[in-house]
């Protein structure tokens, strides 16, 4: 299957899928595709290039200097460094950069915004001086891009000797550079599991550098499919935060007590799924900050604790919107999202607010820049914004009976209808809106979404498989990744959705929580079916 065109990461001209894994090859000659042209900031190095990310000399001091300029989820980098046994010294002033034994510079968001901050606080010049002296440096994501003045996709490569690896995520792009003691990666090693941690460890402690055991599986040749574990989190009737699972969005047991279904504790389950091989973990706060988003401390604590031991991307959704509290204070959706990011989230998922924004955009054709989608993607990058779509199937006799996009369904409706459109809902599926899933998906992509989480109310909790008609409709309509959700019951449902649609990932909840289908079993099955996954 041919991968869909990739999206931007960190707001620069480098293009990536969300949270790609580390590169599997160090050779830039393995691809015939032209590479981006990088223009260095007049840096002069004479040291021989090496792919392994190693600092120049081992230091007895196990302290790492971290340049945190205040954007994105730097908590995950902190946790990874501490997990590897190192202490952290934060940069408070430009002199701290110049005095560092080893410097780690992570970044998420827009290139221009980051440069503005660095120039205002004097860090940019200190960073330039540090790098020019060939001091041990590891840049992550935006920390790579800020080493260069510009990039030109698919243009001639003016600095080929800098390139230590490339990846292909629809397009070929530079995934790491290395020159002397200067190393930088486009991906996030702190979010790339054991392999990513080994790269980080090799830089921090070169005298004890390690290599991760090579996989017995063939070298990747396509965009790997992701398997995502989803945790619906809410307070039960006793006030405890629990993981639950709905049956067509109803999370209460059908018993006399009618209690919230309790399937475990969020932090413990997330940690277990990471160990089991989940490529990502998604939290959905289904009580969603209804009254006071920034006051939902338990959910923020869940993120903080989870990020200490889970080194794959974390997504959180629920209550990402503008609101005014009881005292009349206004909070923007950007402020709410920022609190999530600071607490350990890598991506935020927007639901109802995205529907309202898309409706207004389709009505006026105007991008106001004020919607949650536009605000968050502008500051943190498109890859940090997921739109969760909750549609319900509506059967019609003819596609001409409705103004929204309808498809011929695999299974006819109750009255023999051969077509259906997918009506989007808000407020946890309780309210239908005058917009279809097809129209919503295309609109939110234009507004800045980097990924779509595609649910289906009709399939939720049924265990009969994903809604292939819906997923194919949406994944063929957009260029951003689509996560298939709702309905997985057996491992064959995962291979079916990847073989019949352009979905980039598949998400499940109940079958993992109830231990009916282990994550490893899903991945083993996909490999046997010839579908590439990360092991």
KAWOVEN-V575170 format. One record per residue. N is the residue number from 1. RES is the residue in one letter. SS is DSSP state (H for helix, E for strand, C for the rest). Layout:
n->[N/N]
res->[RES/RES]
ss->[SS/SS]
This chain:
n->[1/2/3/4/5/6/7/8/9/10/11/12/13/14/15/16/17/18/19/20/21/22/23/24/25/26/27/28/29/30/31/32/33/34/35/36/37/38/39/40/41/42/43/44/45/46/47/48/49/50/51/52/53/54/55/56/57/58/59/60/61/62/63/64/65/66/67/68/69/70/71/72/73/74/75/76/77/78/79/80/81/82/83/84/85/86/87/88/89/90/91/92/93/94/95/96/97/98/99/100/101/102/103/104/105/106/107/108/109/110/111/112/113/114/115/116/117/118/119/120/121/122/123/124/125/126/127/128/129/130/131/132/133/134/135/136/137/138/139/140/141/142/143/144/145/146/147/148/149/150/151/152/153/154/155/156/157/158/159/160/161/162/163/164/165/166/167/168/169/170/171/172/173/174/175/176/177/178/179/180/181/182/183/184/185/186/187/188/189/190/191/192/193/194/195/196/197/198/199/200/201/202/203/204/205/206/207/208/209/210/211/212/213/214/215/216/217/218/219/220/221/222/223/224/225/226/227/228/229/230/231/232/233/234/235/236/237/238/239/240/241/242/243/244/245/246/247/248/249/250/251/252/253/254/255/256/257/258/259/260/261/262/263/264/265/266/267/268/269/270/271/272/273/274/275/276/277/278/279/280/281/282/283/284/285/286/287/288/289/290/291/292/293/294/295/296/297/298/299/300/301/302/303/304/305/306/307/308/309/310/311/312/313/314/315/316/317/318/319/320/321/322/323/324/325/326/327/328/329/330/331/332/333/334/335/336/337/338/339/340/341/342/343/344/345/346/347/348/349/350/351/352/353/354/355/356/357/358/359/360/361/362/363/364/365/366/367/368/369/370/371/372/373/374/375/376/377/378/379/380/381/382/383/384/385/386/387/388/389/390/391/392/393/394/395/396/397/398/399/400/401/402/403/404/405/406/407/408/409/410/411/412/413/414/415/416/417/418/419/420/421/422/423/424/425/426/427/428/429/430/431/432/433/434/435/436/437/438/439/440/441/442/443/444/445/446/447/448/449/450/451/452/453/454/455/456/457/458/459/460/461/462/463/464/465/466/467/468/469/470/471/472/473/474/475/476/477/478/479/480/481/482/483/484/485/486/487/488/489/490/491/492/493/494/495/496/497/498/499/500/501/502/503/504/505/506/507/508/509/510/511/512/513/514/515/516/517/518/519/520/521/522/523/524/525/526/527/528/529/530/531/532/533/534/535]
res->[X/X/X/X/X/X/X/X/X/X/X/X/X/X/X/X/X/X/X/X/X/X/X/X/X/X/X/X/X/X/X/X/X/X/X/X/X/X/X/X/X/X/X/X/X/X/X/X/X/X/X/X/X/X/X/X/X/X/X/X/X/X/X/X/X/X/X/X/X/X/X/X/X/X/X/X/X/X/X/X/X/X/X/X/X/X/X/X/X/X/X/X/X/X/X/X/X/X/X/X/X/X/X/X/X/X/X/X/X/X/X/X/X/X/X/X/X/X/X/X/X/X/X/X/X/X/X/X/X/X/X/X/X/X/X/X/X/X/X/X/X/X/X/X/X/X/X/X/X/X/X/X/X/X/X/X/X/X/X/X/X/X/X/X/X/X/X/X/X/X/X/X/X/X/X/X/X/X/X/X/X/X/X/X/X/X/X/X/X/X/X/X/X/X/X/X/X/X/X/X/X/X/X/X/X/X/X/X/X/X/X/X/X/X/X/X/X/X/X/X/X/X/X/X/X/X/X/X/X/X/X/X/X/X/X/X/X/X/X/X/X/X/X/X/X/X/X/X/X/X/X/X/X/X/X/X/X/X/X/X/X/X/X/X/X/X/X/X/X/X/X/X/X/X/X/X/X/X/X/X/X/X/X/X/X/X/X/X/X/X/X/X/X/X/X/X/X/X/X/X/X/X/X/X/X/X/X/X/X/X/X/X/X/X/X/X/X/X/X/X/X/X/X/X/X/X/X/X/X/X/X/X/X/X/X/X/X/X/X/X/X/X/X/X/X/X/X/X/X/X/X/X/X/X/X/X/X/X/X/X/X/X/X/X/X/X/X/X/X/X/X/X/X/X/X/X/X/X/X/X/X/X/X/X/X/X/X/X/X/X/X/X/X/X/X/X/X/X/X/X/X/X/X/X/X/X/X/X/X/X/X/X/X/X/X/X/X/X/X/X/X/X/X/X/X/X/X/X/X/X/X/X/X/X/X/X/X/X/X/X/X/X/X/X/X/X/X/X/X/X/X/X/X/X/X/X/X/X/X/X/X/X/X/X/X/X/X/X/X/X/X/X/X/X/X/X/X/X/X/X/X/X/X/X/X/X/X/X/X/X/X/X/X/X/X/X/X/X/X/X/X/X/X/X/X/X/X/X/X/X/X/X/X/X/X/X/X/X/X/X/X/X/X/X/X/X/X/X/X/X/X/X/X/X/X]
ss->[C/C/C/C/C/C/E/E/C/C/C/C/C/C/E/E/C/C/C/C/C/C/C/C/C/C/C/H/H/H/C/C/C/C/C/C/E/E/E/E/C/C/C/C/C/C/C/C/C/C/C/C/C/C/C/C/C/C/C/C/C/C/E/E/E/E/C/C/C/C/C/C/C/C/H/H/H/H/H/H/H/H/H/C/C/C/E/E/E/E/C/C/C/H/H/H/H/H/C/C/C/C/E/E/E/E/E/C/C/C/H/H/H/H/H/H/H/H/H/H/C/C/H/H/H/H/H/H/H/H/H/H/C/C/C/C/E/E/E/E/E/H/H/H/H/C/C/E/E/E/E/E/C/C/C/C/C/C/C/H/H/H/E/E/E/E/E/E/C/C/C/E/E/E/E/E/E/E/E/C/C/E/E/E/E/C/C/C/H/H/H/E/H/H/H/H/H/H/H/H/H/H/H/H/C/H/H/H/C/C/C/C/C/C/C/C/C/C/C/C/C/C/C/C/E/E/E/E/E/E/E/E/E/E/E/C/C/C/C/C/E/E/E/E/C/C/E/C/C/E/C/E/C/C/C/C/C/C/C/E/C/C/C/C/C/H/H/H/H/H/H/H/H/H/H/H/C/C/C/E/E/E/E/E/E/C/C/C/C/C/C/C/H/H/H/C/H/H/H/H/H/H/H/H/H/H/C/C/C/C/C/E/E/E/E/E/E/C/C/C/C/C/E/E/C/C/C/C/C/E/E/C/H/H/H/H/H/H/H/H/H/H/H/C/C/C/E/E/E/E/C/H/H/H/H/H/H/H/H/H/H/H/H/H/C/C/C/C/C/C/C/H/H/H/H/H/H/H/H/H/C/H/H/H/E/E/E/E/E/E/E/E/E/E/E/E/C/C/H/H/H/C/C/C/C/E/E/E/C/C/C/C/C/C/C/C/C/C/E/E/E/E/E/E/E/E/C/C/C/C/E/E/E/E/E/E/H/H/H/H/H/H/H/H/H/H/H/C/C/C/E/E/E/E/E/E/C/C/C/C/C/C/C/C/C/C/C/H/H/H/H/H/H/H/H/C/C/C/C/C/E/E/E/E/C/C/C/C/C/C/H/H/H/H/H/H/H/H/H/H/C/C/C/C/E/E/E/E/C/H/H/H/H/C/C/C/C/C/H/H/H/H/H/H/H/H/H/H/C/C/C/C/E/C/C]
